[in-house]
Amino acid sequence: RFKGLYVPFLKWSVIFLILHNLWFEIGILNEQYGNWQGGVTHPYSIQDFFTRVFRVVTSMSGYDEFLTGAFWFFRGLLVASILYLVLARVIDGMRPRIAILICAFALAFNAYRFAFGLKVTTIPNGGLRDIWGLFFFGVGVIYKHFETRIGDRPLLTVCCLSVLCVCAWFHTCGMNNNGKMLDLLTLPVTGTAGWIFCHHLAVWIDSRDSLLRRSLLFIGNNTLYVFIFHIISFKLVSPLKILWYGLDWGQMGCHMVIHYNNHTDLFWILYTAAGVGVRMLCLQLYR
């Protein structure tokens, strides 16, 4: 886990911190435009740089929030996987009833957190997403035990997709750091339904050889590069949106994408293609 999660986190976090001020020089970042809440980033001083490097090394935080903002997932997955393994071994092994107990513990912890503002002070952002990761590790163990009984029935796949669509429409759940009680009631349902739907879809795609199957295999085997570079790859699409709408070129600094009219236009398709396809093309050319 440390080799696959901590080491790439450390390497790429430091690289992006080294390049942070360069992004300002070439217009990728600026102090005028930032995230949808109005927050912006600034160039780093020498002190800022070494402070962030220290936090990267010691607590897996301090990374460049605007270009490596998704790196919290490295820490969340590392903490959740190790914590689940330790709890399972300490309690009584890897049996499903132990997984149910751990899931109940994770839900109770987050319920207490939402009710009383509890935070794990040793984990950046209070550990909310890490505990959710612990919960879904348990769900995975439970699913594995009952997988043959559950099967890949088409009706179940449709039901899971329907749950996702309804909850997405009403935006009933999320993994935001502040969180609320509604998340506690809905995220276990949508998270599990989303995984089952993707799993069933993957089984169907994998059952026949096709260009789609081979492409997804290649992407899946190189997901790390998509994860690391997808935000910087979005910047390839932003100039097109600026030209299309006649926007200020400073909006290149928007995080993660240009927010103007983003709820109604179709630029999300280009952003998706850039975030995944450009990285895979560059990787293939490099190799």
C-alpha positions as CSV (number, residue, x, y, z in Angstrom):
1,R,0.0,0.0,0.0
2,F,2.8,2.4,0.8
3,K,4.6,1.6,-2.4
4,G,1.5,2.0,-4.6
5,L,-0.1,5.0,-2.8
6,Y,2.3,6.9,-0.6
7,V,5.3,6.9,-2.9
8,P,3.5,8.2,-6.0
9,F,1.7,10.7,-3.9
10,L,5.0,12.0,-2.5
11,K,6.7,12.1,-5.8
12,W,4.0,13.9,-7.8
13,S,3.0,16.2,-5.0
14,V,6.5,17.6,-4.8
15,I,6.9,17.9,-8.6
16,F,3.7,19.9,-8.8
17,L,4.8,22.1,-5.9
18,I,8.1,22.8,-7.7
19,L,6.1,23.8,-10.8
20,H,3.5,25.8,-9.0
21,N,5.0,29.3,-9.6
22,L,5.7,28.4,-13.2
23,W,2.0,27.8,-13.8
24,F,1.5,31.5,-12.9
25,E,4.2,32.6,-15.4
26,I,2.6,30.8,-18.3
27,G,-1.1,31.6,-17.4
28,I,-2.3,28.3,-16.2
29,L,-3.0,29.8,-12.7
30,N,-3.7,33.3,-11.6
31,E,-4.9,35.2,-8.6
32,Q,-8.1,36.5,-10.2
33,Y,-10.0,33.3,-11.0
34,G,-10.2,30.2,-8.9
35,N,-12.8,27.7,-7.7
36,W,-16.6,28.0,-7.9
37,Q,-16.7,29.4,-4.4
38,G,-14.5,32.3,-5.2
39,G,-11.3,31.0,-3.7
40,V,-8.0,31.6,-5.5
41,T,-4.5,30.3,-5.2
42,H,-1.3,32.4,-4.9
43,P,2.4,31.9,-5.8
44,Y,4.4,30.2,-3.1
45,S,7.3,31.8,-1.2
46,I,10.3,29.6,-0.3
47,Q,8.8,29.2,3.2
48,D,5.4,28.2,1.7
49,F,7.1,25.7,-0.5
50,F,9.1,23.9,2.3
51,T,6.1,24.1,4.7
52,R,4.0,22.3,2.1
53,V,6.7,19.7,1.4
54,F,6.9,19.0,5.1
55,R,3.1,18.5,5.2
56,V,3.2,16.3,2.1
57,V,5.8,14.0,3.8
58,T,4.4,13.8,7.3
59,S,0.6,14.0,6.8
60,M,-0.1,13.5,3.1
61,S,-1.5,17.1,2.9
62,G,0.0,20.4,1.6
63,Y,-0.2,19.4,-2.1
64,D,-1.2,22.0,-4.7
65,E,-5.0,22.2,-4.2
66,F,-5.7,23.6,-7.7
67,L,-3.8,21.1,-9.9
68,T,-3.5,18.1,-7.6
69,G,-6.7,18.6,-5.6
70,A,-7.8,15.0,-6.0
71,F,-4.7,13.7,-4.2
72,W,-6.8,13.4,-1.0
73,F,-7.8,10.0,-2.5
74,F,-4.3,8.7,-2.1
75,R,-4.4,9.4,1.6
76,G,-8.0,8.2,2.0
77,L,-7.4,4.9,0.3
78,L,-4.1,4.3,2.3
79,V,-5.7,5.1,5.6
80,A,-8.9,3.2,4.9
81,S,-7.2,0.0,3.7
82,I,-4.7,-0.2,6.6
83,L,-7.3,0.7,9.2
84,Y,-9.7,-2.0,7.9
85,L,-7.0,-4.6,7.9
86,V,-5.9,-3.8,11.4
87,L,-9.5,-3.7,12.8
88,A,-10.4,-7.0,11.0
89,R,-7.3,-8.8,12.4
90,V,-7.7,-7.4,15.9
91,I,-11.4,-8.3,16.1
92,D,-11.6,-11.8,14.5
93,G,-10.4,-12.1,10.9
94,M,-11.9,-11.3,7.6
95,R,-15.4,-12.9,7.9
96,P,-18.5,-11.1,6.7
97,R,-19.9,-10.6,10.2
98,I,-16.7,-8.7,11.1
99,A,-17.2,-6.5,8.0
100,I,-20.7,-5.7,9.1
101,L,-19.4,-4.7,12.5
102,I,-16.8,-2.5,11.0
103,C,-19.3,-0.9,8.7
104,A,-21.6,-0.2,11.7
105,F,-18.6,1.4,13.5
106,A,-17.8,3.6,10.5
107,L,-21.5,4.8,10.2
108,A,-21.7,5.4,14.0
109,F,-18.4,7.4,13.9
110,N,-19.6,9.6,11.1
111,A,-23.0,10.1,12.7
112,Y,-21.3,11.2,15.9
113,R,-19.1,13.5,13.7
114,F,-22.0,15.1,12.0
115,A,-23.9,15.6,15.3
116,F,-21.1,17.0,17.4
117,G,-18.5,18.2,14.9
118,L,-16.0,15.5,15.9
119,K,-12.8,15.5,13.8
120,V,-9.7,13.2,13.8
121,T,-7.1,15.9,14.3
122,T,-4.2,13.8,13.1
123,I,-5.8,13.3,9.7
124,P,-6.2,16.3,7.3
125,N,-9.9,17.4,6.9
126,G,-10.9,15.5,10.0
127,G,-10.9,12.0,8.4
128,L,-14.5,12.0,7.1
129,R,-13.6,10.6,3.7
130,D,-11.2,8.1,5.2
131,I,-13.9,6.7,7.4
132,W,-16.2,6.5,4.4
133,G,-13.4,4.5,2.7
134,L,-13.3,2.2,5.7
135,F,-17.1,1.6,5.4
136,F,-16.9,0.7,1.7
137,F,-14.0,-1.7,2.3
138,G,-16.4,-3.5,4.6
139,V,-19.1,-3.4,1.9
140,G,-16.7,-5.0,-0.5
141,V,-16.0,-7.9,1.8
142,I,-19.7,-8.4,2.3
143,Y,-20.4,-8.3,-1.4
144,K,-17.6,-10.8,-2.1
145,H,-19.2,-13.3,0.3
146,F,-22.7,-13.0,-1.3
147,E,-21.5,-12.4,-4.9
148,T,-22.6,-15.7,-6.3
149,R,-26.1,-15.3,-4.8
150,I,-26.4,-11.7,-6.0
151,G,-25.2,-12.5,-9.5
152,D,-25.4,-10.0,-12.4
153,R,-29.1,-9.9,-13.0
154,P,-30.2,-7.2,-15.5
155,L,-33.1,-6.1,-13.3
156,L,-30.7,-5.4,-10.4
157,T,-28.4,-3.4,-12.8
158,V,-31.4,-1.3,-13.9
159,C,-32.5,-0.8,-10.3
160,C,-29.0,0.4,-9.3
161,L,-28.9,2.8,-12.3
162,S,-32.3,4.1,-11.4
163,V,-31.2,4.8,-7.8
164,L,-28.2,6.7,-9.1
165,C,-30.3,8.8,-11.4
166,V,-32.9,9.7,-8.8
167,C,-30.3,10.6,-6.2
168,A,-28.2,12.6,-8.7
169,W,-31.3,14.6,-9.7
170,F,-32.0,15.5,-6.1
171,H,-28.3,15.7,-5.1
172,T,-29.1,13.7,-1.9
173,C,-25.6,12.6,-1.0
174,G,-21.9,13.5,-1.2
175,M,-18.5,13.2,0.4
176,N,-18.0,16.9,1.2
177,N,-15.7,17.5,4.1
178,N,-18.3,19.2,6.2
179,G,-21.0,16.5,5.6
180,K,-24.5,16.3,6.9
181,M,-26.9,13.6,8.3
182,L,-28.5,13.2,4.9
183,D,-25.2,11.9,3.6
184,L,-25.2,9.2,6.3
185,L,-28.5,7.9,5.0
186,T,-27.9,8.1,1.3
187,L,-24.2,7.7,0.5
188,P,-24.1,4.0,1.6
189,V,-27.0,3.4,-0.8
190,T,-25.7,5.4,-3.8
191,G,-22.1,4.2,-3.3
192,T,-23.0,0.6,-3.3
193,A,-25.5,0.9,-6.1
194,G,-23.0,2.8,-8.2
195,W,-20.3,0.1,-7.7
196,I,-22.7,-2.8,-8.5
197,F,-23.9,-1.0,-11.7
198,C,-20.3,-0.4,-12.8
199,H,-19.3,-4.0,-11.9
200,H,-22.2,-5.5,-13.9
201,L,-21.5,-3.2,-16.8
202,A,-17.8,-4.2,-16.8
203,V,-18.7,-7.9,-16.7
204,W,-20.9,-7.4,-19.8
205,I,-18.2,-5.5,-21.7
206,D,-15.5,-8.1,-20.7
207,S,-17.6,-10.9,-22.0
208,R,-16.8,-10.1,-25.7
209,D,-13.7,-8.9,-27.4
210,S,-14.1,-5.4,-28.8
211,L,-12.3,-2.1,-29.2
212,L,-14.2,-0.7,-26.2
213,R,-13.0,-3.6,-24.0
214,R,-9.4,-3.2,-25.1
215,S,-9.5,0.5,-24.6
216,L,-11.0,0.2,-21.1
217,L,-8.4,-2.4,-20.2
218,F,-5.6,0.0,-21.3
219,I,-7.1,2.9,-19.3
220,G,-7.7,0.7,-16.3
221,N,-4.1,-0.5,-16.3
222,N,-2.9,3.1,-16.4
223,T,-5.5,4.8,-14.2
224,L,-2.7,6.3,-12.0
225,Y,-1.7,8.6,-14.9
226,V,-5.3,9.7,-15.5
227,F,-5.7,10.4,-11.8
228,I,-2.5,12.5,-11.5
229,F,-2.8,14.5,-14.7
230,H,-6.5,14.9,-15.4
231,I,-6.8,18.4,-13.9
232,I,-3.8,19.8,-15.9
233,S,-5.2,18.1,-19.0
234,F,-8.5,20.0,-18.6
235,K,-6.5,23.2,-19.4
236,L,-6.2,22.0,-23.0
237,V,-10.0,22.5,-23.4
238,S,-10.3,25.8,-21.5
239,P,-8.9,27.9,-24.4
240,L,-11.6,26.5,-26.7
241,K,-14.3,27.5,-24.2
242,I,-12.8,31.0,-23.8
243,L,-12.8,31.5,-27.6
244,W,-16.4,30.0,-27.9
245,Y,-17.9,32.4,-25.4
246,G,-15.4,35.3,-25.8
247,L,-14.3,35.1,-22.1
248,D,-11.4,36.7,-20.4
249,W,-8.2,34.6,-20.9
250,G,-7.6,34.8,-17.2
251,Q,-10.3,32.2,-16.8
252,M,-7.6,29.6,-17.6
253,G,-7.0,29.7,-13.9
254,C,-10.5,28.4,-13.0
255,H,-10.5,25.2,-11.0
256,M,-11.1,22.6,-12.2
257,V,-12.8,23.7,-15.4
258,I,-14.2,27.1,-16.6
259,H,-17.4,27.5,-14.6
260,Y,-19.2,29.8,-17.1
261,N,-22.4,28.1,-18.4
262,N,-21.1,24.7,-17.2
263,H,-24.5,23.5,-16.2
264,T,-26.0,23.7,-19.7
265,D,-23.3,23.5,-22.4
266,L,-21.6,20.3,-23.6
267,F,-18.0,21.2,-22.9
268,W,-18.0,18.5,-20.3
269,I,-17.6,16.0,-23.1
270,L,-14.4,17.7,-24.3
271,Y,-13.2,17.9,-20.7
272,T,-13.8,14.2,-20.2
273,A,-12.0,13.4,-23.5
274,A,-9.0,15.5,-22.5
275,G,-8.9,14.3,-18.9
276,V,-8.7,10.6,-20.0
277,G,-7.9,10.4,-23.7
278,V,-5.1,12.9,-23.9
279,R,-3.2,11.2,-21.0
280,M,-3.6,7.8,-22.7
281,L,-2.4,9.1,-26.0
282,C,0.6,10.8,-24.5
283,L,1.4,7.6,-22.5
284,Q,1.1,5.5,-25.6
285,L,3.3,7.8,-27.7
286,Y,5.9,7.9,-24.9
287,R,6.1,4.1,-24.7
